[in-house]
Amino acid sequence: MRSRVHEYGGGAWSIISMTGVAWVNDQDQQIWLTVWDSTSSTSQQPNQIDSSSYRLTSQMNMRFADLTYDPVRHWLLAVAEIHEEAESAKGEEVCNLLVAICLKSGNLTVLAKGADFYAAPALSPDGRWLAWVEWKHPAQPWLNTCVRLADLDHPDQEAAVMRSTDDQVAWLQPRFSPDAELLAVGDIDNWWNLFKLSKTEVPKPLTDTVQAEFTQAPWQLGLCSYGWSSHGELLAIVQAGGYSSLRRYQADLQCWLTLSLPFTRLYSLALSGDYAYMVAESPECLSGIIMLNLSDNRWHYLCGGAEPACHVSLPQARSCPLNEGDELPFFYYPPHSASIPLTTNAAPPLILLIHGGPTSSTAPVFNPRIQYWTQCGFAVADLNYRGSCGYGRRYRLMLQSRWGIADVEDAESVVDWLVSQDLADAQALFIRGQSSGGYTVLMALLSSQRWCAGASLYGISDLQRLAQTTHKFESRYLNWLIGDPDDQELFRQRSPYYLADGWQTPVIFFQGRKDKVVPPEQTLRLQARLQQAGVRVEACLFDDEGHGFRLACNQQQVLEQEMAFYLNSLEAAKGQLSDKRNIKINQSNRASCGR
């Protein structure tokens, strides 16, 4: 079960009343139905997976996501994406629609078209009104979008645009209250807060501005961070300073009450009866799904949440100063006290993590990779550089036209500050990132000689080629991150591949051969160029991976090979690697990797 709309998918299933679930099959990207009552006969249905599942749609040139059940019309609402081979051959974009699918026949009706993107269909309690989010190129959904409202009883009428203060607002997650008021999350006053929307009046904030965010960046469809209980209580997941909390709205006081929960990251809120359900993460436990009783605030895990059988290095929320009084937030993980020192210096070697996106964020939660490194003697810093989400629109927009500059400056500022505080060894600094974070890694290695080595996981090295080959959802992203796409010289000046002549620092690459977001040719071309320049470089390509590594054996191989590369870089740079360390690489796995 997985959607590939926008390549990142989301909202790949929906409960169909009490009868079953509709879901997107990863193999054909079609919508399938699974009925709860496995004794009911479906023998007449074609294309069955088993006795209780069958394919609903047969539009094989379409992908579906953001599924929403309409109990009034017995429809399934969805975001659809049309992929035509002829269009792809001509370099034309895929087409996005908002559609309704009849759950009896599988027939499809187009509800909205003309915008470049659609998201978050939401129905009023009586089923008459349909709200959704849409936006057009060159915007991204975290820059500016609009909310539309359609009367399903009068489908010939044009959908109304809900009034906003201006065009530079990112509206997300429209949703109707039990009494049919339309709410949405908007960043009018810098922070993504909740507003009541109207066709004629300006958006009305639910409370005074809360300096926190009521949503995360919408990289995937199907986000849900607020909703109502069966008693009409409004609850919301809120992000502040990198931490999540669950809050209950106090209507009489027009304020939010924070519920006491031992978690640092929450998402995917679902409400039913007197209970709330969500994915919960903390610094000391694996992620899990919790069930929270709203009447007494008691909770328990439905699945997951296991405690690791090892020492856990806990995150420390820290910041270092930026210009004009701003602070640069990050989380610091000290090395395990029982680990064998990797150098003779008192301060530990440090790995700086650069999250992907770049319009995304990191949180202080249990990450097995981080614990692997801290137990091996490294400190780890996890950075929310300028452009990250969760710190307001102004902070998010600080990366505009400065990608590869501002984020690199932030990486350097953090490690310099940590060195000044004796929390990192200046001669043993490493940097690691994936996807867009891999691009920041490559630019940082070019910017200075601070780094002992770096690791780029499916990172971007040629912005011009990325602009020509990337998928529709991000096809104009570089316009905002870099600048005018017709300015070829600007794109070359910000592309690691074209700056490689001055490269000195060792680097290791990891890449999936099935990657549709960052094609593997980018990594292979840069690897070849660095080899010609005499730079110590390794590359590992996985035949069975795309943009991100899903198989556990591959994730393990990445960690082991990356750790060995770091230790060898330390040895080459300082000659101080302890002979007590012995990181072994699975030779059968490594045989498939290119050097």
N, C-alpha and C positions, 0 to 999 in steps of 0.2 A: 504494500500500500504506500504509494508515493506519487506526488504530482511533480511535473516538470515545467509548469507554466512559469515564465520568467526565469527558467532554469533552476530556481530555488524552491519553487512549489509552495506548499502550505495549504491548510484547510482541505486536506485530502479525504475527509470523511464527514458524514453527518448522520446523526440518529434520525430514523424515519419513524416518528411516533413510538409506539411500543412494539412495532412489528419487525424492525431490523435496522440495518445500517447501509448507507450508500457510501461507496469508497472508490478511489481512483487506483486502478491496477497499474503498477509500474511497467509491466511488460508491454501493454498496448495503449496506455494513457486514457483508456475508456472508463466510464463509470459502471461499476458492478453493484449489484444488490445482494446482500446476504440477509436472509430472514432468520429471526430468532428461533422460530418453531421449526426444528429440523424434520418434524414428522409430516409437515405440510408437503403436498406433492408439487414438485416443479419439473416433473418429467417432460412436460411439453415445452419447456423453455430451452432455447438453443444456447450453445456456447457455455455450457455449465463447467464450473470448476469442480464442484461437488454437489451433493444432493440439495444443498440449501443456498447455493450462490449461482448467479447468472449475470451475463453482461446486459446492461440496460441500453447503452448507446452504441452506435456503429458508425460514428463519424471518424473514420480512421485518420483523417488529416487534422483532427482537433486534439487539443489537450484541455483538461479541465482542472479547476481548483476552486478554493473558497466556497465549498458546497454548503448550502443553507436550505433547510426543509421548509416548505410552505404547506402547512396542514389544511388551509382553507381550500386551495386549488389542487392539492395533492401533486404539487410541483416540486422540483428540485432546482433552486437557483444556483448559478455557477458563473465564474469567470471562465471564458473559453478563449483559446488561442489557436488560430488557424495556421497550419504549416503546410505550404505547398512547395513541392520539389521544384516546380518551374520558377516560382518566385525566388527561392533560395539560389537557383542557378543564375538568375539575373541580378542577385544582390539586393532584392527587394525585401522589406521587412515583413515579419509575420503580422497578422491582424488580430486584434483583441476585441472581444465582445462581452456583453453581459447577457446571459441567456437563461431561459427556463426550460426544463426537461420534464415532460409528462412521465410520471412514474408507472403508468400503465402501458403506454405505447413506446416510450423512449423518444417520441418526436420532440424536436427542438424548436423553440420560438426565440427570436432575437428581441431582447428588451431594450438594449441600448447599443449604439455603435457610433463611430466618428471620433471619439477620443483615442489617444494612443494607449491608455491603460485604464483598467477598472479594478476596483477592490472593494471588499467589505460590504456586500449586500446585506441589508437589514430590513426586516418587516415590522410594521406596526402590529400591536396586539390583535386587532381585528382583521389583519391581512390585507387591508385596502392600500396602504401606503408602503412604498419601497424606497429606501434611501441607499445611496452608495457613494463611494469616493471615486473621482476620476482625475486624470491629469494628462498633460500633453508635453511632448518634447519642447524644449530641452530639459524640463524640470525633472527632479527626482521626488519621490513621495515625502521626503523629509525636508523639501524646500518649499514647494507651493502646490496645493491641490484644491479642489472644490468638492462640496457635497451637493448632490442632486437629489431631488425628491419627485417621484412619479406616482400618479394615481392609477393603480392597476385596474380599477373599475372603469377607467376611461383611457385605455391604452393609446388612443389616437392623439391625446393631448401631449404637448411637449413637456418633458420633465423640467421642473423649476430648479434654478440654482439658489441654494440657500445663501442668504446675505452674509458677507464677511466685512471686516474692517478695511481690508485691501487685498491685493493679489498675492502679497508675500506672506502668506500664512499656510502652514502645512496642517491640513485637517485630516484626522485619522479616526477610525473606529466609530462611525455613526451608529447610534443604537437608540431604540425607543424605550421609554420608561413604561411601567405598567399602566400609567394614565395617559399614554400616547404622546408625551413630550419627546421631541427629538434632541438628543445630546450628541456631542462629538468632542474629541480631544483636539485642541488647537493651541498654537504657540504665539498667540497675539501679544502677550506680555512677556516674551522671552521663554517662558516655561510652558511645556505641554500640559495644560490644565483642562478641566471639563467645562463646557459651555452649553447653554441651551440655544438652539438654532431656530431661526424663523425665516420665512420668505420675504418679510417686509421690515423687520427690525434688526438692528445690529446684534451680534451674539452677546448673550448675557452670561457672565461668569457665575458658576455655581456658588463660589465663595470668593473672598479676597484672594489675590494671587498667592498660590503656594509655590515656594521655591523648590520645586521637585517636579518630576515628570510622570505623567499618568499613562505612559506607553513606552515601548522600546522602539528602536528603529525598524521600520516595516520592510525588512529584507525578504520576509516570507509573508504570504497571505494567511488569513485565518487568525490574526492576532485577537486576543481577548484579555483585556486587563481590567475591565469593570463590568458590573451587572447587578441585578436585583435579586434578593432572596424571595421566597414565597410570601413573606410578610411585607414586601415592598421596600425593604432596607437596601440602600445602595452601598455596595462595597467596591473597593478599587485597590489594585496593586500599584504602588508608587515607588519610583526610583529617586534616591537622593544621595549624593556623594558616593555613588557606586554601590549603595546598599538598597535592598528592597524591603518594603513593609506592606502589610495588608491594613487598610483603613476603612472605617465605617463612617458614613456621612450622617451627621447630626443635623437633621433638617431644621429643628427649632432654633438651633444656635448658628446654623449655616457655617459649620466647621467640620473638620475631620478628626475622628478619634482613632489612634493607632492601636491595633490589637497586638498583644505581646506574643510573639512567636520566635523560636530560636533559629531563624533562618536568615541568610544574607542575600538570597536571590530567589524570587518567586516569579512564575509566569504561567500562562495558559489557565486562566481562571474559569471555572465552571461552577454554576450554582443550581441546586435542586433541593426543594423542600427547605429544611432548616440547616442544610449543609453546604459548605464550600469545598471545592476540590481544586488542587493546583499542583504544578511541579514545584518542588521545594529543594533548595540546595543550601548547604552550610559549609564552613571551613573544615569540619571534622567528620562529615559523613558523605557517602555517595548520594547522588541525587535520587529522589523518589517522588511518588505521588502521595499527597496527604489528603485526608478527609477531616475537615474541621467542623465541629458542632458549633453553630453560631449562637446557641443559647447559653452555653457554659464555657466556650472557648477551648474545649478539650479537642485534641487531635490525635490521629495515629496514622501510620503509613499503610497505604493499601498495597504498595510494592516499592522495592528499593529501600534506600536509606540505611544500608548496612554500614557499620563502622569498620574501617580498614584495620587489618591486623598488623599495624606497624606504627612507628612514631609519626606524628603529623606535625609539620612545621606550619604554624598558624600565621595568617597574613597580618601585617601591621599597616594600617592606613596612614600614609605619609604624603607630604607634598613639598615641593621646592618652589621658590619664588620665580614668577615670570615678570615680564615688563608690565608697567602701569598697575601694579598692585595685584595682578592675577596670580593664582596658584596653579601649579601643575600637579595633578593628583596621580598617585600610583600606590601599589600595594607591594610591600617588601616582605619576602619570606627568608628568614635566616637559615643557614645550613644546620643540619642536625648536629647537635653537640657531640654525638658519639662518632661522627664520620671522621675518616682519616684526613688530615689536612693535605690539600693538594699542592700547596706552596709553602715556603718558609716564612712568608709574611703573615702578620697577625690578622690582617683583613682578608676575607675570603674572596675567591674568584666569583665573578657575578655573571649571570645570564640575564639580559634585558629582553623581555617579551614585547613584541609589537603586534597588537591584535589586527585582524582583517577588517575589511569594510571598504574604505577607512571610516565611513560613517557608522560606527558601531561602538562597542565598549567592552570592557572586561570587568569582572566582579570578584570579590573575595570569597571564592568557594573552593571546595576540595577538588583539586586537579591532580590526577595521578602522575602526570608528566612532571609537574612542579615538584611533587614529593620525591619522585625518582632522582631529580637533580639535587635537591637539598640533602637527601640521604647519601649522595655521592660526594658531598662536600661543597657544593655550589650554593651561593645565595642567589635568589631570583627576585627581580623587580618586574612587576606587571603594570604597564603604563597606559593611562588614558590620556593620550596626547591631544593637542588642540585639533578639533574636528570630531572628537568623540561625542557620543550621545550620553544623555543623563545629566548634563551640566548646563542645560539651557541652550536656546537657539543661538545666542551670541557666541558662546564657546564653540558650538557646532559649526558656525560659519567662519571661524578663524582659519580654516584650512582652504578657503576659497582662493583659487589661483596660486596657492602656495604648497601644494602637495609635492613632496620631495624636498621641501625647504623647511617649513615650520615643524613638521613631524620629526625631521632629522635634528633640527635645533633642540627640540624637546628631549629627544633621546640622549643627546650630548649633555644637556643641562642636568638631567637626572643622574647619569653616571658620574658626572663631575661632582655633583652635590654628595652623592653616596661616598665617593672617594674622600671628599673633604671631611665627612663624618666618620671615617674609618670603618665604613660598612661594606666597602668593596676595594679590592686590590687593583690599583691603576694599571698594573702590568698584566692583568688577567681578566679583561672585560670581553664578553661575548654578546652577540646580538642575534635574535631569532625572530622570524615572522613568517606568516603564511598568507598567500594571496596578495592583497594590497600591502599587508605587513611585510611580505617578502620584498616588495618594491622598496619600502622604507629601509629595510636591511641593506639592500644593494646600494642605495643612495648614501646611506650612512658609512658604509665601507669605503666609498669613494670620497666622502667629505673630509675624513681625518684618519690619522693613524692611531686613534685611541684603542681600536679593537684588536684583540688577539685573533679572532676568527668570527665568521658569521654563518648562519644557516638560513637558506631561503627555501620555503616549501611552496611549490607552485606559484612563485612570485613573478611579477611583471618586470620585464627588462626592456621592452621596446614599445613605447606608447603609441607610436604611429601604427604599428602592426596591430596592436590591441584595438585601436579605434576602427580599424578596417575589418576586424574579424570577430569582435565580441558580439554578444547577443543583444537583442533589442532593449531589454530592461536597463542595461548600462551603456547603451550606444552613445548617449550624450553626456554621460557622467564626467568624462574627461574635459568637456567644455567648461565645466564648473571647477574642476580640480586643477586644471592646467591653464586653459585659455583657448584662444581662437584655434580651432582644429586645422584651419588653412595655413597657420603659421608653422610650417614644417621645421624651421630652425629652432623655434621655441620647444617643440616636442623632442627634437634631437638633443637639445641642451638638458632636457630633463629625463632622458632615457639612458639607463646604465649601459646598454649595449654600445652606444655611440661615445661613451665616456671611458671605455675600458682601457684606453692606452695608459692611463696613469694608475691603474689598479695594482695594489701590492698585497692586500690582506687575503689570507686563505679563506675559501668559501666552499660550502657543501650545498648541493641542490637535491631536492626531492620533488618528483613530478609524476603525475599520472598520465599515461598515454591516451586515456579517453577524455581528457580535460577539454570541455567545450568553452570554458570561460577564459582560461589562459592556455592557449595551445602549447603542447610540449616543444614545438619548434623553437619557441622563444628561449627556453632553457638550454636546448642543445646548441643553438647558435652562440649564446653567450659563453657556454662551457668551452666550445671550440676556440673562441677568440681568446679566452683567458689562458687556455693551455698553450696557445701560440706565444702568448706574452710571458710564459714561464711562471704564472701564478699557480700556487698549489690549490688544486680544485678537484672535487669529487662530485659525481652526479649519480643518483639512483632513480631509475624509472620503473614504475609498476605498470605492467600490462593490464591489470584488472582494476585500476582506480581512475577516477575522474578528478573533479575539483574538490579535493578533500579525500582523506584516506579513511575508509570504512572498515576494512578487514583488520582484525586484531593482530594477526601475524605481521602485517605490513606496518602497523603502528609500532609494534615492538621492534621491528628491524630499524625503523627510523630512529627511535630512541638510542638503541645500541650503537648504530653506526655514527649517529651525531655525537654521542658521548665520546666515542673513540677518536673522532676527528678533533674535538675540543682538547682532549688530553694530549694528543699528538701535537697540536698547535702550541699548547703550553710547554711541552717538552722542547719543541723546536725553538720557541721564543726565549725560554728562560733556562732550560736545562735543569729544572728543579722538580720535575715530576717524580713523586715518590715511587720507589720500586715496589712498594706494597700494593700499588694499584695494578689491577690486571683485568681490563675490560675485554671480554672475549666476544667475538662476532660469530654468529652462526654462518659457517662457511657455505653451507648449501644455499642459504638465502642470498648471501653476498655475491655468489657466482653469477647471479642474474643482473648485477648492478654494473653500470659502465663507469669507468674512471676517466 
